[in-house]
Amino acid sequence: METGTIPIADLDGGLDLQSTVESGQSYLWRREDDRMYETDAAHGGDAWYYTVLPATETGTNEPEVVRARQTDGRLDWEASTPNAPAHLEHLLRLDDDLDAIIDTTPEDPLIDRAYEQYGGLRLVRDPPFGCLISFICSAQMRVSRIYGMVTTLAEEYGDSVAFDGEEYHAFPTPEQLAEATESELRDLSLGYRAPYVQRTAEMVASGEATPEEAQGLAYEDARESLTRFVGVGDKVADCLLLFSLGYLEAVPLDTWIRTAIEDYYPDCERGSYTDTSRAIREQFGGDYAGYAQTYVFHYLRNGGE
């Protein structure tokens, strides 16, 4: 086992691990105590979290397990790989200057309250395929149900790896998930999402389309590119852009952000997704609007006003 520590003081703007991985932006991290998404207003905890990177993401022969816990001003990690610090920096965006990003956000009472409540929340940078399937599963679902679906897919179809006396499962590769039938996926409680997941996995496995093809395109062109996948509309595409592909200006117009628009920013409602998206991105500060979105989402979903 490889181990190490990252001082939180070395990270510009700090870190809150619990709010980062339990704020509804990632379903590829899990808690060692199996209490993921049980706590409302998740913030400030010291539980162990882990993720399993598929071999295709790391260039190794088997999945790599990385787990981390925040305690006493440090981020402790344990892993099956010596590459864990680089993985953590990438996956948790530890290289973002959170202070500078927050400083670019226009003064706004709602955003200010969200930043104060959940200081240290960072965006994630999840592997693209796992992120894509996660948010296809997210339609009309609570975060705990989405998490359950994604965990089940990993356990049923993903590669297993032994680490520290336990068995862990990576999220399935496109090829592994493409072998699942619609009926099998429905049996895993995916419901009407089952054919979307199956067909999207086929598209990626065959090379017909990959989420990475969106990278490098102008933001709205990238969003349009991702809607080629079955079950992916503008909102799911924005989630993938924000939580995996590094488009920090993306603002997914989910239920909570639409509630924020209705209650706080009615002038941003422009009728269409595209026009409303442009307006709320400007309201939230432009280039880093996705950070404001994620803080506001977490704040409102957990009872903030």
Backbone hydrogen bonds, N-H to C=O, Kabsch-Sander energy under -0.5 kcal/mol:
donor,donor_aa,acceptor,acceptor_aa,energy
2,E,79,A,-2.8
4,G,77,W,-1.9
6,I,75,L,-2.1
8,I,73,G,-1.9
9,A,73,G,-0.6
10,D,7,P,-1.4
11,L,8,I,-2.0
12,D,10,D,-0.6
14,G,11,L,-2.7
16,D,120,G,-2.5
20,T,16,D,-1.7
21,V,17,L,-2.4
22,E,18,Q,-1.9
30,R,50,Y,-2.7
32,E,48,W,-2.3
34,D,31,R,-1.7
38,E,35,R,-1.7
40,D,38,E,-0.6
42,A,39,T,-0.7
49,Y,68,A,-2.8
50,Y,30,R,-2.9
51,T,66,V,-2.4
53,L,51,T,-0.5
53,L,64,E,-2.8
57,E,54,P,-1.6
58,T,54,P,-1.0
59,G,55,A,-2.0
60,T,55,A,-0.9
64,E,53,L,-2.1
66,V,51,T,-2.4
67,R,78,E,-2.7
68,A,49,Y,-2.8
69,R,76,D,-2.3
71,T,69,R,-0.6
71,T,74,R,-2.4
74,R,71,T,-1.2
75,L,6,I,-2.8
76,D,69,R,-2.7
76,D,74,R,-0.7
77,W,4,G,-2.6
78,E,67,R,-2.3
79,A,2,E,-2.5
80,S,65,V,-2.2
84,A,81,T,-1.1
87,H,83,N,-2.2
88,L,84,A,-3.1
89,E,85,P,-2.4
90,H,86,A,-2.1
91,L,87,H,-3.2
92,L,88,L,-2.4
93,R,90,H,-0.8
94,L,89,E,-1.3
95,D,89,E,-0.7
96,D,93,R,-1.7
98,L,12,D,-2.1
98,L,96,D,-1.4
101,I,97,D,-2.3
102,I,98,L,-2.5
103,D,99,D,-2.0
104,T,100,A,-1.0
104,T,101,I,-0.8
105,T,101,I,-0.5
105,T,102,I,-1.2
112,D,108,D,-2.9
113,R,109,P,-2.1
114,A,110,L,-2.1
115,Y,111,I,-2.8
116,E,112,D,-2.2
117,Q,113,R,-2.4
118,Y,114,A,-2.2
119,G,116,E,-0.6
121,L,118,Y,-1.9
125,R,91,L,-2.6
126,D,243,F,-2.8
131,C,127,P,-2.3
132,L,128,P,-2.8
133,I,129,F,-2.4
134,S,130,G,-2.2
135,F,131,C,-2.1
136,I,132,L,-1.5
137,C,133,I,-2.0
139,A,136,I,-0.8
141,M,138,S,-1.7
146,I,142,R,-2.2
147,Y,143,V,-2.6
148,G,144,S,-1.8
149,M,145,R,-2.2
150,V,146,I,-2.5
151,T,147,Y,-2.5
152,T,148,G,-2.2
153,L,149,M,-2.2
154,A,150,V,-1.9
155,E,151,T,-2.2
156,E,152,T,-2.4
157,Y,153,L,-2.4
158,G,153,L,-0.6
158,G,154,A,-1.7
161,V,168,Y,-2.3
163,F,166,E,-2.8
166,E,163,F,-2.1
168,Y,161,V,-2.8
168,Y,166,E,-0.5
170,A,159,D,-2.7
171,F,52,V,-0.7
177,L,173,T,-2.4
178,A,174,P,-2.3
179,E,175,E,-0.8
179,E,176,Q,-0.6
180,A,177,L,-1.3
185,L,181,T,-2.2
186,R,182,E,-2.3
187,D,183,S,-1.9
188,L,184,E,-0.6
188,L,185,L,-0.7
189,S,186,R,-1.9
190,L,185,L,-1.6
193,R,190,L,-1.9
194,A,191,G,-2.0
197,V,193,R,-2.6
198,Q,194,A,-2.6
199,R,195,P,-2.5
200,T,196,Y,-2.3
201,A,197,V,-2.4
202,E,198,Q,-1.9
203,M,199,R,-2.3
204,V,200,T,-2.1
205,A,201,A,-2.8
206,S,202,E,-2.3
207,G,203,M,-0.7
207,G,204,V,-0.7
208,E,203,M,-1.3
209,A,203,M,-1.5
213,E,210,T,-1.3
214,A,211,P,-1.8
215,Q,212,E,-1.3
217,L,214,A,-1.9
222,A,218,A,-2.8
223,R,219,Y,-2.2
224,E,220,E,-2.0
225,S,221,D,-2.3
226,L,222,A,-1.7
227,T,223,R,-0.9
227,T,224,E,-0.6
228,R,225,S,-1.3
229,F,226,L,-1.6
232,V,229,F,-1.9
233,G,231,G,-0.6
237,A,233,G,-2.4
238,D,234,D,-2.3
239,C,235,K,-1.9
240,L,236,V,-2.1
241,L,237,A,-2.4
242,L,238,D,-2.4
243,F,239,C,-3.0
244,S,240,L,-1.0
245,L,240,L,-1.9
247,Y,241,L,-2.6
248,L,246,G,-1.4
250,A,247,Y,-1.8
254,D,252,P,-1.7
258,R,254,D,-2.5
259,T,255,T,-2.0
260,A,256,W,-2.1
261,I,257,I,-2.3
262,E,258,R,-2.3
263,D,259,T,-2.6
264,Y,260,A,-2.9
265,Y,260,A,-1.2
265,Y,261,I,-0.6
268,C,265,Y,-2.4
269,E,266,P,-1.4
270,R,268,C,-0.7
272,S,270,R,-0.9
276,T,272,S,-2.4
277,S,273,Y,-2.9
278,R,274,T,-2.0
279,A,275,D,-1.9
280,I,276,T,-2.6
281,R,277,S,-2.2
282,E,278,R,-1.7
283,Q,279,A,-2.1
284,F,280,I,-2.2
285,G,282,E,-1.1
286,G,281,R,-3.2
287,D,285,G,-0.8
289,A,286,G,-2.1
290,G,248,L,-2.9
291,Y,248,L,-0.5
291,Y,288,Y,-1.2
292,A,288,Y,-1.1
293,Q,289,A,-2.5
294,T,290,G,-2.1
295,Y,291,Y,-2.2
296,V,292,A,-2.7
297,F,293,Q,-3.0
298,H,294,T,-2.3
299,Y,295,Y,-2.5
300,L,296,V,-2.9
301,R,297,F,-2.5
302,N,298,H,-1.0
303,G,300,L,-1.7
304,G,299,Y,-2.6
